[in-house]
Amino acid sequence: MQAYLLVFLGAGIGGALRHGVNVGCARYCGTALPWGTLTVNVLGSFVMGAIAGWLAFKAGEGWNQPLRLFLTTGILGGFTTFSAFSLDAVLLWERGETGLALGYVAASVILSVMGLVAGLALMRALSA
């Protein structure tokens, strides 16, 4: 039961952070493209890569499983938004903005994978 509570609390924090990024991006970047969703997916992937790298290269066996659940499944699970990403892509497509939708999908996937690789690389470099 403790694990579910930790994930629940973390997801609430992550969801609130995601909302803040979405509001900020809409205010400063406009709403023609879902910049907030793109930002949280790339940033969330980078942080997930950094945490995974830390677990693999720095943490050792004393790593606290409840803390991992809170950070990764909870906070990052609430923060990243691939379900919202899918909805945003379809809405762009349905508005007839096919090129923008395809560019958004490509940028989201490629930059998120690159963010994860960068996070892992950062932790590898710090482990050396």
Secondary structure, 3 states (H helix, E strand, C coil): CHHHHHHHHHHHHHHHHHHHHHHHHHHHHCCCCCHHHHHHHHHHHHHHHHHHHHHHHCCHHHCCHHHHHHHHHHHHHHHCCHHHHHHHHHHHHHCCCHHHHHHHHHHHHHHHHHHHHHHHHHHHHHHC
